[in-house]
Amino acid sequence: MTTISTKTKQLIHTQLQDWALAKSNYQGLQKVVTRDVELPGGSRVKVQFNPERIRSSAAKVDAKSIQERACFLCAENRPAQQQGVPFGDDYTILINPFPIFPQHLTIPHNAHTNQLIAPYFISMLSLAGELNRFTLFYNGPKCGASAPDHFHFQAGIKNFLPIEADFKSGKYTHRIGEENKVKVYNWKGYNRGVITLKGSDKESVAILFQKLHNYLHAKQIQEIEPMLNVLAYFEGEEWVVHIFPRILHRPACYFAQGREQILLSPASVDMAGVFITPRQEDFEKITANDITNILNQVCLSEEDAESAIKAILHV
């Protein structure tokens, strides 16, 4: 029986042969320019100049704009050349035609339903287990999702995002405790609040995530869900989940005028250490101070993230 992972590998190969748009954009990744930036505390991020991502960075996600456009994740509106791999009855694995990663997937729900993580987090873990060469990620409706009206995950090939190596190094993480054999870590000196769950039992990871989700939502009760980005991958028979609680959608520099503007709308990939700049002038001028200021504006602080962990673990 062919596995989902094998079918997905075949899908990528076929789409890059047969779909001209995807083929051109993935070839274009060879021209994408990146540079390393060291932040206070020594952590490093990558800045990527990727002009094709302007569609996502500048996406209009207000209710009026969404209402006036056809949903590009619904099957009936997708390009005829875009093929997919079913995942159960609820999801379809697609190649993302506007990539950040050398292999980049979009995984929409088959129903047109809002971008809300709580009912579908267990699906995220299941997908991460099946697509074990990939890191799954979720962007909240006010945290980088360019289609907040249609539930979807994305996935990128593993070991592309700096946070993966940073977690393995243990340099920035401290294990605070565990519940039902799910270990919980906070991060220090990383310039943004991050909460990491690690465990081998999918249901136990999901239960603890829901506790954290409830805690964060109580702090942002005016929102339809707590603002957050989530990464998940399966490694060494354990799920690793990185959660980035958010307090703001887009930083002040996004709305500034003239040279003060940096058109950067942070999502999961940025939170994980790859900052996407679709304009060359932003790629050239952005500094460590700019990135730190952006993270300070949009992310929960390290101290508040630690308080959240202690609250859900009762330590």
BASE-645224 format. One record per residue: z, y, x of N, C-alpha, C, O in turn; residue in one letter. Coordinates in steps of 0.1 Angstrom, whole numbers, padded with zeros to 4 digits, always signed. Each point is the difference from the previous one (the first is absolute). Example, Ala and Ser with C-alpha at 12.3 -4.5 7.8 and 13.67 -1.06 7.14 Angstrom:
<recs>
+0078-0057+0132+0000+0012-0009+0000+0012+0009+0007+0000+0010A/-0014+0011-0014+0000+0011+0009+0008+0011-0008+0001+0011+0005S/
</recs>
This chain:
<recs>
+0000-0012+0008+0000+0012-0008+0000+0013+0009+0008+0001+0009M/-0017+0008-0012-0001+0012+0008+0011+0009-0003+0002+0003-0012T/+0005+0002+0022+0011+0009-0002-0004+0014-0004-0012+0004+0003T/+0021+0004-0008-0003+0014-0003-0004+0008+0013-0009+0008+0000I/+0017-0012+0011-0003+0007+0013-0014-0003+0005-0007+0009+0004S/+0003-0022-0006-0014-0003+0005-0011+0007-0009-0010+0005+0005T/+0013-0005-0018-0010+0006-0009-0001+0015+0003-0011+0006-0001K/+0023+0000+0004-0001+0014+0003-0007+0003+0013-0007+0010+0001T/+0009-0018+0009-0008+0001+0013-0015-0001-0003-0007+0007+0006K/+0003-0017-0014-0014-0001-0004-0005+0012-0007-0011+0004+0002Q/+0020+0001-0011-0004+0012-0008-0003+0012+0009-0011+0007-0001L/+0019-0005+0011-0002+0011+0009-0013-0001+0008-0008+0009+0001I/+0006-0021+0004-0012-0003+0007-0013+0002-0008-0009+0007+0004H/+0009-0012-0017-0011+0002-0008-0003+0014-0004-0011+0005+0000T/+0022+0002-0004-0001+0014-0004-0006+0009+0011-0007+0009-0003Q/+0012-0012+0015-0005+0009+0011-0015-0004+0004-0006+0008+0008L/+0001-0019-0013-0014-0003+0002-0008+0006-0011-0011+0005+0002Q/+0016-0006-0015-0008+0003-0012+0001+0013-0006-0008+0005-0007D/+0020+0002+0010+0002+0013-0007-0002+0011+0010+0009+0002+0009W/-0019+0006-0011-0004+0010+0010+0011+0010+0003+0002+0004+0011A/+0004+0001-0022+0010+0010+0001+0012-0005+0009+0004+0007+0009L/+0001-0019-0013+0011-0005+0008-0004-0003+0014+0008+0003+0010A/-0020-0009-0008-0005-0002+0014+0000+0012+0008+0004+0000+0012K/-0010+0011-0017-0001+0013+0007+0014+0005+0003+0002+0005+0011S/+0007-0005-0020+0014+0006+0002+0008-0008+0010+0008+0006+0007N/-0009-0019-0007+0007-0008+0009-0006+0001+0014+0008+0000+0010Y/-0021+0002-0009-0006+0003+0013+0005+0013+0005+0001+0003+0012Q/+0001+0007-0022+0004+0013+0004+0014+0000+0006+0004+0010+0007G/+0004-0020-0010+0014-0001+0006-0001+0000+0015+0010+0004+0007L/-0021-0009-0001-0002+0000+0014+0000+0014+0006+0003+0002+0012Q/-0006+0008-0020-0001+0014+0004+0013+0008-0003+0001+0011+0004K/+0008-0018-0012+0012+0007-0003+0008+0002+0013+0002-0008+0008V/+0004+0020-0007+0007+0004+0012+0015+0000-0003+0004+0005-0011V/+0004-0010+0020+0015+0000-0002+0007+0006+0013-0006-0001+0010T/+0017+0006-0012+0008+0004+0011+0015-0002-0003+0004+0000-0012R/+0004-0003+0022+0014-0003-0001+0008+0013+0001-0003+0010+0007D/+0014-0009-0015+0009+0012+0000+0014-0006+0000+0004-0008-0008V/+0004+0013+0018+0014-0004+0001+0008+0010-0008+0000+0012+0002E/+0009-0018-0011+0009+0008-0008+0014+0001+0007+0003-0008+0009L/+0005+0017-0014+0014+0001+0005+0007-0014-0001-0001-0006-0011P/+0008+0002+0021+0006-0013+0000-0008-0011+0006+0005-0011+0003G/-0018+0014+0000-0008-0009+0008-0010-0009-0008-0008-0006+0006G/+0010+0006-0019-0010-0008-0008-0014+0006+0001-0001+0013+0001S/-0009-0021-0002-0014+0005+0001-0007-0003-0013+0001-0011-0006R/-0010+0020+0003-0009-0002-0011-0014+0002+0005-0003+0006+0010V/-0007-0011-0018-0014+0003+0002-0005+0010-0010+0003-0001-0012K/-0012+0010+0017-0007+0009-0009-0015-0005+0000-0006-0001+0011V/+0001-0001-0023-0014-0005-0001-0009+0010-0007+0004+0005-0010Q/-0015-0001+0017-0010+0008-0007-0010-0009-0007-0008-0007+0007F/+0009+0008-0020-0008-0009-0008-0006+0007-0012+0006+0001-0011N/-0018+0006+0012-0005+0009-0010-0003-0007-0013+0000+0006-0011P/-0002-0019+0011-0003-0007-0013+0012-0001-0009-0001-0002-0012E/+0013+0004+0018+0012+0000-0008+0003+0012-0008+0011+0002-0006R/-0020+0008+0007+0002+0013-0008+0001-0003-0015+0007+0007-0007I/-0013-0018+0002+0001-0003-0014+0014-0003-0004+0004+0003-0011R/+0003-0010+0020+0014-0003-0003+0009+0011+0002+0009+0004-0008S/-0010+0003+0020+0009+0010+0004+0000+0012-0010+0010+0007-0003S/-0022-0004-0002-0002+0012-0008-0002-0004-0015-0003+0008-0008A/+0007-0020+0005-0002-0005-0014+0008+0008-0010+0012+0003+0003A/-0018+0001-0014+0007+0007-0011+0007-0010-0008-0007-0009-0007K/+0020+0009+0006+0008-0010-0007+0008+0006-0011+0009-0007-0005V/-0013+0019+0001+0007+0005-0012-0006-0007-0013-0010-0006+0001D/+0018+0007-0012-0004-0007-0012-0013+0004-0005-0008-0009-0005A/+0004+0021+0006-0013+0005-0006-0011-0006+0008-0010-0005-0005K/+0011+0005+0019-0011-0005+0008-0002-0015-0002-0011-0005-0001S/+0022-0002+0000+0000-0015-0002-0007-0003-0014-0008-0009-0001I/+0012+0017-0009-0006-0002-0013-0015+0002-0001-0007-0006-0008Q/+0002+0015+0017-0014+0004-0001-0009-0009+0009-0012+0002-0001E/+0018-0011+0009-0009-0009+0008+0002-0014-0004+0010-0005-0005R/-0021-0003+0007+0001-0014-0002+0008-0007+0010+0000+0004+0012A/+0008-0014-0016+0009-0007+0010-0009-0008+0009-0006-0010-0005C/+0007+0013+0018-0009-0007+0009+0006-0014+0004-0007-0008+0008F/+0019+0004-0013+0005-0013+0003-0002-0010-0012+0002-0012+0002L/-0006+0017-0013-0003-0009-0012-0013-0007+0004-0010+0006+0005C/+0009-0019-0009-0011-0008+0004-0014+0006-0005-0010-0001+0007A/+0011+0006-0019-0013+0005-0006-0005+0013+0007-0012+0003-0002E/+0020+0003+0010-0004+0013+0007-0002-0002+0015-0005+0009+0007N/+0008-0021-0002-0002-0002+0014-0015-0002+0003-0008-0004-0008R/+0004+0007+0021-0014-0002+0004-0004-0014-0002+0007-0010+0002P/-0020+0008-0006-0005-0013-0003+0000-0009+0013+0001-0012-0001A/-0001+0018+0013+0000-0008+0012+0014-0004+0004+0001-0009+0009Q/+0009+0014-0016+0014-0003+0004+0004-0013-0006+0002-0001-0012Q/+0000-0009+0020+0004-0013-0004+0015-0002+0002+0006+0008+0007Q/+0000-0018-0013+0015-0002+0001+0004-0014+0000-0008-0009-0003G/+0020+0007+0008+0007-0014-0001+0011+0001-0010+0009+0008+0002V/-0009-0016-0012+0012+0000-0009+0013-0005+0006+0000-0009+0009P/+0010+0016-0012+0014-0005+0004+0008-0002-0013+0005+0009-0006F/-0005-0022+0002+0006-0003-0013-0008+0006-0011-0012+0002+0001G/+0019+0001-0012-0007+0006-0012+0000+0015+0000-0007+0007-0007D/+0016-0001+0016+0003+0014-0001-0007+0009+0010-0001+0012-0002D/-0003-0017+0013-0005+0009+0011-0013-0005+0005-0004-0011-0001Y/-0004+0021+0007-0012-0003+0007+0000+0006+0014+0003+0012+0001T/-0005-0019+0009+0000+0004+0014-0014+0006+0003-0010-0007-0001I/+0009+0020+0005-0012+0006+0003+0000+0006+0014+0011+0002+0006L/-0023-0001+0000+0000+0008+0013+0000+0015-0003-0007+0004-0010I/+0015+0003+0017+0000+0015-0002-0012+0006+0008-0001-0001+0012N/-0008+0008-0019-0012+0005+0006+0002+0013+0009-0009+0004+0006P/+0022+0001-0007+0003+0012+0008+0012-0003+0009+0011+0004-0003F/-0013-0012+0014+0011-0006+0007+0007+0009+0009-0005+0010+0006P/+0018-0014-0004+0008+0005+0011+0001-0011+0011-0001+0002+0012I/+0003-0014-0017+0002-0012+0009-0014-0007+0002-0009+0002-0007F/+0008-0010+0018-0012-0008+0003-0002-0010-0012-0012-0004-0002P/+0022+0000-0005-0001-0008-0012+0009+0006-0010+0012+0000+0002Q/-0017+0005-0013+0008+0009-0009-0004-0005-0014-0011+0000-0004H/+0022-0004-0004-0002-0005-0013+0006+0009-0010+0010+0007+0003L/-0015-0007-0015+0006+0006-0012+0002-0011-0010-0010-0008-0002T/+0021+0007-0005+0003-0011-0009+0005+0005-0013+0012+0002-0002I/-0021+0002-0007+0004+0005-0013+0004-0010-0010-0004-0012+0001P/+0013+0016-0010+0004-0009-0011-0013+0000-0009-0007+0010-0001H/+0005-0021-0006-0011-0001-0009+0001+0008-0012-0010+0002-0007N/+0022+0002+0003+0002+0008-0011+0001+0015+0004+0006+0002+0011A/-0010+0007-0019+0001+0014+0003+0014+0005-0004+0003+0003-0011H/+0006-0004+0021+0015+0003-0002+0005+0008+0011-0005+0000+0011T/+0015+0008-0014+0005+0010+0009+0005-0005+0013+0005-0012+0001N/-0005+0020+0009+0005-0003+0014+0015+0001+0000+0006+0010+0002Q/+0000-0022-0005+0015-0001+0000+0004-0013+0006-0005-0010-0004L/+0013+0011+0015+0002-0012+0008+0009-0010-0006-0002-0012+0003I/+0012+0016-0010+0011-0009-0005-0005-0013-0006+0005-0011+0004A/-0014+0011-0014-0005-0013-0006-0008-0009+0009-0002-0011-0003P/-0003+0017+0014-0010-0007+0008+0004-0003+0014-0008-0005+0008Y/+0021+0009-0004+0004-0002+0014-0001-0015+0004-0004-0003+0011F/+0008-0006-0020-0001-0014+0003-0014-0004+0003-0002-0009+0009I/-0008+0015-0015-0014-0003+0003-0003+0005+0014-0008-0006+0007S/+0014+0017-0003-0003+0005+0014+0005-0010+0010-0007-0002+0010M/+0018-0004-0012+0005-0010+0009-0009-0013+0000-0003-0006+0010L/-0001+0002-0022-0009-0011-0001-0013+0002+0007-0005-0009+0008S/-0001+0021-0009-0012+0003+0007+0002+0001+0015-0008-0005+0007L/+0019+0010-0003+0003+0001+0014+0002-0014+0006-0005-0003+0012A/+0010-0006-0020+0001-0014+0005-0013-0007+0001-0002-0008+0010G/-0007+0011-0019-0014-0006+0000-0009+0006+0010-0007-0007+0008E/+0008+0020-0007-0008+0008+0009+0008+0003+0013+0003+0011+0003L/+0001-0022+0004+0009+0002+0011-0005+0006+0013+0007+0001+0010N/-0020+0002-0011-0006+0008+0012+0000+0015-0003-0004+0008+0008R/+0010-0004-0020-0001+0013-0005+0014+0006-0002+0010-0008-0003F/-0009+0021+0004+0012+0007-0005-0004+0007-0014-0010+0007+0000T/+0018-0010-0010-0002+0005-0013+0006+0014-0001+0011+0002+0006L/-0017+0007-0013+0008+0013-0002-0003+0006-0014-0010-0003-0007F/+0020+0010+0002+0001+0006-0013+0002+0015+0001+0010+0004+0007Y/-0018+0004-0013+0002+0014-0001+0004+0004-0014-0007-0003-0009N/+0019+0010+0008+0004+0004-0013-0009+0010-0006-0008+0006+0007G/+0009-0003-0020-0009+0009-0007+0001+0014+0005-0010+0008-0001P/+0021-0004+0007+0001+0013+0007+0002-0001+0015+0007+0008+0006K/-0011-0019-0001+0002-0003+0015-0013-0005+0006+0001-0009+0009C/-0012+0014-0012-0012-0003+0007-0010-0008-0008-0011-0003+0005G/+0014-0002-0017-0009-0008-0008-0011+0009-0005+0003+0010-0007A/-0016-0013+0010-0011+0008-0005-0004-0005-0014-0008+0006-0007S/+0014-0017+0002-0003-0005-0014+0014-0003-0006+0003-0012-0002A/+0005+0022-0001+0013-0003-0006-0001-0005-0014+0011-0004-0006P/-0022+0003+0000-0002-0005-0014-0003-0015+0000-0001-0005-0011D/-0002-0001+0023-0004-0014+0000+0008-0007+0011-0001+0003+0012H/+0010-0013-0016+0008-0006+0010-0008-0008+0010-0009-0007-0003F/+0013+0009+0016-0007-0007+0011+0009+0000+0012+0008+0009+0002H/-0011-0019+0007+0005+0000+0013-0012+0003+0010-0011+0000-0005F/+0014+0002+0017-0010+0000+0011+0006-0010+0011+0011-0003+0000Q/-0020+0000+0009+0004-0009+0011-0009+0003+0012-0012+0003-0001A/+0019-0003+0013-0007+0002+0012+0004-0011+0010+0011-0005-0001G/-0020+0002+0010+0002-0010+0010+0013+0003+0008+0003+0011+0003I/+0005-0022+0000+0013+0002+0006-0002+0006+0014-0011+0000+0007K/+0022+0006-0002+0002+0005+0013-0009+0012+0003-0002+0004+0012N/-0002+0003-0023-0006+0013+0001+0010+0012-0001-0002+0010+0006F/+0012-0013-0013+0010+0011-0003+0011+0000+0010+0006-0011+0002L/-0002+0022+0004+0010+0000+0010+0014-0006-0005+0007-0005+0008P/-0004+0007-0021+0013-0005-0004+0002-0015+0002+0011-0004+0001I/-0022-0003-0001+0001-0015+0002+0006-0003+0013+0010-0008+0002E/-0016+0014+0009+0006-0002+0013+0013+0006+0002+0009-0005+0007A/-0007+0017-0013+0013+0007+0001+0011-0009-0006+0012+0000+0005D/-0014-0007-0016+0010-0008-0006+0003-0012+0009+0011-0004+0002F/-0022-0002+0003+0002-0012+0009+0009+0004+0013+0008-0008+0004K/-0010+0020+0000+0007+0005+0012+0015+0001-0002+0008-0001+0009S/-0004+0004-0021+0014+0003-0004+0005+0013+0006+0012+0002-0001G/-0020+0006+0006+0004+0012+0007+0006+0010-0010+0010+0008+0003K/-0015-0007-0015+0004+0010-0010+0008-0006-0012+0004+0008-0008Y/-0002-0021+0008+0006-0006-0012+0014-0004+0003+0004-0004+0011T/+0004+0004-0022+0014-0005+0001+0002-0008-0013-0002+0005-0011H/+0006-0017+0012+0003-0009-0011+0013+0004-0006+0011-0001+0006R/-0011+0006-0019+0012+0004-0006+0007-0012-0007+0013+0000+0000I/-0020-0009-0006+0006-0011-0007-0011-0009-0006-0011+0001+0004G/+0016-0010-0013-0010-0008-0007+0006-0005-0013+0012+0001-0003E/-0021-0005-0006+0004-0005-0013-0010-0012-0003-0012+0001+0000E/+0018-0012-0004-0007-0012-0002-0010-0003+0011-0012-0004-0003N/+0016+0005+0015-0007-0003+0012-0012+0010+0002-0009-0003+0008K/+0009+0014-0015-0010+0010+0003+0006+0011+0008+0010+0006-0004V/-0015-0005+0017+0006+0010+0009-0005+0014-0003-0012+0002-0004K/+0020+0008+0006-0003+0014-0003+0002+0009+0012+0011-0001+0006V/-0021+0008-0003+0000+0009+0012-0002+0014-0004-0008+0003-0009Y/+0015+0006+0017-0004+0014-0001-0006+0004+0014+0001-0007+0010N/-0007+0019-0010-0007+0005+0012+0006+0013+0005+0004+0008-0008W/-0002-0007+0021+0005+0012+0006-0010+0005+0011-0006-0007+0007K/+0005+0021-0007-0008+0006+0010-0015-0002-0003-0008+0001+0009G/+0005-0003-0022-0014-0003-0003-0007+0011-0008-0011-0001-0004Y/+0019+0012+0002-0005+0012-0007-0004-0001-0014-0006+0008-0006N/+0010-0020+0000-0001-0001-0015+0009-0012-0004+0002-0009+0008R/+0003+0010-0020+0008-0010-0005-0008-0013-0004-0010+0001-0007G/+0014-0012+0013-0007-0013-0003+0011-0010-0003+0010+0000+0006V/-0013-0009-0016+0009-0011-0003-0008-0012+0001-0010-0001-0006I/+0015-0009+0013-0007-0013+0002+0007-0012-0005+0012-0001+0003T/-0018-0007-0010+0005-0013-0005-0007-0011+0007-0012+0001+0002L/+0019-0012+0001-0006-0011+0007+0007-0013-0005+0012-0001+0001K/-0020-0008-0007+0005-0012-0005-0010-0011-0003-0012+0003-0001G/+0016-0015+0000-0009-0011-0002-0001-0005-0014-0009-0008-0004S/+0018+0014-0005-0001-0004-0014-0006+0012-0008+0006+0011-0001D/-0018-0013-0004-0007+0010-0007+0008+0007-0011+0000+0012-0002K/+0006-0021-0007+0008+0005-0011+0011+0009+0004+0003+0010-0006E/+0004-0014+0017+0012+0007+0005-0004+0014+0005+0006+0010-0002S/-0018-0010+0009-0005+0013+0005-0003+0009-0012+0002+0012+0000V/-0009-0018-0010-0003+0008-0012+0012+0006-0007-0001+0011-0005A/+0011-0019+0004+0012+0004-0007+0007+0012+0007+0004+0010-0006I/-0004-0011+0019+0006+0011+0008-0009+0013+0000+0005+0011-0001L/-0018-0013+0001-0009+0011-0001+0003+0007-0014+0000+0012+0000F/+0002-0020-0010+0002+0006-0014+0013+0008+0000+0001+0011-0006Q/+0009-0016+0013+0013+0008+0001-0002+0013+0007+0005+0011-0005K/-0013-0011+0015-0003+0013+0008-0009+0009-0009+0003+0012-0001L/-0012-0018-0006-0009+0008-0009+0008+0007-0010-0002+0012-0003H/+0012-0019-0003+0008+0005-0011+0009+0012+0006+0002+0010-0007N/+0004-0013+0019+0008+0011+0006-0008+0012+0002+0004+0011-0003Y/-0016-0012+0009-0008+0012+0003-0005+0006-0013-0001+0013+0000L/-0002-0020-0010-0005+0006-0013+0011+0008-0006-0002+0010-0006H/+0015-0015+0007+0011+0008-0005+0001+0014+0006+0005+0009-0006A/-0010-0008+0018+0000+0013+0007-0012+0009-0004+0000+0012+0003K/-0010-0019-0008-0013+0008-0004-0003-0004-0015-0011-0004-0003Q/+0020+0005-0005-0001-0005-0014-0012+0007-0007-0005-0005-0010I/+0002+0017+0014-0011+0008-0006-0014-0006+0003-0010+0003-0007Q/+0009-0012+0017-0012-0007+0004-0002-0013-0008+0010-0006-0004E/-0022+0002+0002-0003-0013-0007+0005-0011+0008+0003-0011-0005I/-0003+0012+0019+0006-0010+0009+0004+0008+0012-0005+0011+0002E/+0014-0016+0006+0004+0007+0012-0012+0002+0009-0008-0009+0001P/+0007+0020+0006-0011+0003+0009+0002-0009+0012+0010+0000+0007M/-0020-0008-0004+0001-0009+0012-0014-0006+0004-0009+0000-0007L/+0009-0004+0020-0010-0008+0005+0006-0013+0005+0011+0000+0004N/-0019-0011-0005+0006-0013+0004-0011-0008+0008-0012+0000-0004V/+0017-0006+0014-0008-0009+0008+0006-0014+0000+0012-0001-0001L/-0020-0010+0000+0005-0013+0000-0009-0009+0008-0012+0000-0002A/+0018-0009+0010-0008-0010+0007+0008-0013+0002+0013+0001-0001Y/-0019-0012+0004+0006-0013+0001-0002-0004+0014-0011-0002+0005F/+0023-0001+0002-0001-0003+0014+0012-0009+0004+0011+0003-0004E/-0014-0014+0011+0010-0009+0004+0008-0006-0012+0012-0002+0001G/-0019-0001-0012+0006-0006-0012+0010+0010-0007+0008-0004-0008E/-0010+0017+0011+0009+0010-0007-0009+0011-0005-0010+0004+0007E/+0014+0002-0018-0006+0013-0004+0007+0011+0006+0012+0001+0001W/-0020+0009+0004+0006+0012+0005-0006+0012-0009-0012+0001-0002V/+0022+0007-0003-0004+0010-0010+0006+0013+0006+0012+0002+0001V/-0021+0008+0001+0004+0013+0005-0002+0010-0012-0010+0001-0006H/+0021+0006+0002+0000+0009-0011+0003+0014+0005+0009+0003+0008I/-0018+0006-0012+0001+0014+0004+0003+0008-0013-0009+0004-0007F/+0022-0001+0005+0003+0009-0012-0005+0014+0003+0001+0005+0011P/-0007+0001-0022-0006+0013+0002+0007+0010-0009+0006-0003-0010R/-0008+0016+0014+0006+0011-0008-0011+0010-0004+0003+0009-0008I/-0015-0010+0014-0010+0010-0003-0014-0007+0002-0002-0009+0008L/-0008+0013-0017-0013-0006+0001-0008+0005+0012-0004-0008+0009H/+0002+0021-0008-0008+0006+0010+0008+0011+0007+0006+0008-0007R/-0008-0007+0020+0008+0011+0008-0006+0014-0002-0011+0001-0005P/+0018+0009+0009-0004+0014-0002-0013+0002+0007-0009+0008-0005A/+0007-0014+0017-0013+0003+0007-0012-0005-0007-0011+0006+0002C/+0012-0015-0011-0011-0004-0008-0006+0011-0009-0012+0001-0002Y/+0021+0008-0003-0004+0010-0009-0002+0014+0007-0004+0009-0006F/+0007-0009+0019-0001+0013+0008-0014+0004+0001-0009-0007-0004A/+0007+0020+0008-0013+0005+0002-0004+0002+0015+0009+0002+0008Q/-0022-0002-0006-0004+0004+0014+0005-0011+0010+0000-0012-0003G/+0003+0017+0015+0005-0009+0011+0013-0006-0003+0003-0010+0007R/+0004+0014-0016+0013-0006-0004-0002-0013-0007+0010-0008-0001E/-0022+0006-0005-0002-0012-0008-0002-0012+0008-0008+0001+0010Q/+0014-0012-0013-0003-0013+0005-0001-0009-0012+0009-0003-0007I/-0022-0002+0005-0003-0008-0012+0004-0014+0002-0008-0009+0003L/+0021+0006-0005+0006-0013+0003+0009-0003-0012+0010+0007-0002L/-0013-0017-0006+0008-0005-0011+0006-0013+0003-0007-0010-0002S/+0019+0010+0006+0006-0013+0006+0001-0011-0010+0004+0002-0011P/-0008-0014+0016+0001-0012-0008+0006-0011+0009+0006+0003+0010A/-0007-0015-0014+0007-0011+0007-0005-0001+0015+0009-0002+0009S/-0022+0004-0007-0005-0002+0014+0006+0011+0009+0003-0003+0011V/-0002+0015-0016+0006+0011+0007+0015-0003+0003+0005+0002+0011D/+0002-0006-0022+0014-0003+0002+0002-0011+0011+0010+0000+0007M/-0019-0009-0006+0001-0011+0009-0005+0004+0014-0001-0009+0009A/-0004+0021-0007-0003+0005+0013-0014+0003+0004-0003+0002+0012G/-0006-0002-0022-0014+0004+0003-0003+0011-0010-0002-0002-0012V/+0001+0014+0017-0002+0012-0008-0015+0003+0000-0007+0002+0010F/+0002-0002-0023-0015+0001-0002-0003+0015-0003+0004+0006-0009I/-0013-0001+0018-0005+0013-0001-0015+0000-0003-0008-0004+0009T/+0004+0007-0021-0015+0000-0003-0008+0012+0005-0012-0001+0000P/+0019+0011+0005-0006+0012+0006+0002+0000+0015+0011-0002+0004R/-0022+0005+0003+0002+0000+0015+0009+0011+0005+0008-0003+0009Q/-0008+0014-0016+0009+0011+0005+0015-0004-0001+0008+0004+0008E/-0005-0012-0019+0014-0004-0001+0003-0011+0010+0011+0001+0006D/-0020-0009-0003+0002-0011+0011+0003+0007+0013+0009-0004+0008F/-0016+0015-0005+0001+0006+0013+0013+0009+0001+0005+0001+0011E/-0001+0005-0022+0011+0009+0002+0014-0006-0004+0010+0006+0004K/-0010-0017-0011+0013-0005-0005+0009-0004+0012-0004-0006+0010I/+0017+0010-0010+0009-0002+0011+0012-0009-0005+0001-0003-0012T/+0007-0001+0022+0012-0008-0003+0009+0008-0010+0006-0006-0009A/-0005+0019+0011+0008+0008-0009-0005+0000-0014+0007+0000-0010N/-0020+0001+0009-0007+0000-0014+0004-0013-0007+0004+0000-0011D/-0006-0011+0019+0003-0014-0006+0014-0001-0004+0003-0005-0011I/+0006+0009+0019+0014+0000-0003+0004+0008-0012+0008-0004-0009T/-0014+0016+0008+0002+0009-0011-0005-0007-0013+0007+0001-0011N/-0019-0007+0011-0005-0007-0011+0009-0011-0005+0003-0001-0012I/+0002-0007+0022+0009-0011-0004+0013+0005-0005+0005-0006-0010L/+0000+0017+0015+0013+0005-0005-0002+0005-0014+0010-0001-0008N/-0022+0006+0005-0002+0006-0014-0001-0011-0010+0005+0001-0011Q/-0012-0012+0014-0004-0010-0010+0008-0012-0001+0000-0007-0010V/+0008+0004+0021+0008-0012+0000+0015+0002-0002+0005+0011+0003C/+0001-0021-0008+0015-0001-0001+0005+0000+0015-0006-0005+0008L/+0017+0012-0006+0006+0000+0014+0005-0013+0004+0003-0009-0008S/-0002+0007+0021+0006-0013+0005+0014-0002-0005+0004-0011-0003E/+0004+0022+0002+0014-0001-0005+0000-0004-0014+0008-0009-0004E/-0016+0015-0005-0001-0004-0014-0005-0014-0002+0005-0007-0009D/-0014+0003+0017-0005-0014+0000+0011-0010+0003+0002-0010-0007A/+0006+0013+0017+0012-0008+0003+0010-0001-0011+0005-0010-0003E/-0003+0022-0004+0009+0000-0011-0005-0009-0011+0008-0006-0007S/-0021+0006+0005-0005-0008-0011+0002-0015+0003+0004-0008-0009A/-0006+0004+0022+0003-0014+0003+0014-0004-0002+0003-0010-0006I/+0006+0019+0011+0014-0003-0002+0005-0001-0015+0009-0008-0003K/-0016+0016-0005+0003+0000-0014-0004-0013-0007+0008-0005-0008A/-0020+0000+0011-0004-0012-0006+0007-0013+0005+0001-0010-0006I/+0003+0011+0019+0007-0011+0006+0015+0001-0002+0007-0010+0004L/-0002+0022-0008+0014+0002-0002+0008-0002+0013+0010-0007+0001H/-0015+0014+0009+0006-0001+0013+0004+0014+0005+0006+0002+0010V/
</recs>
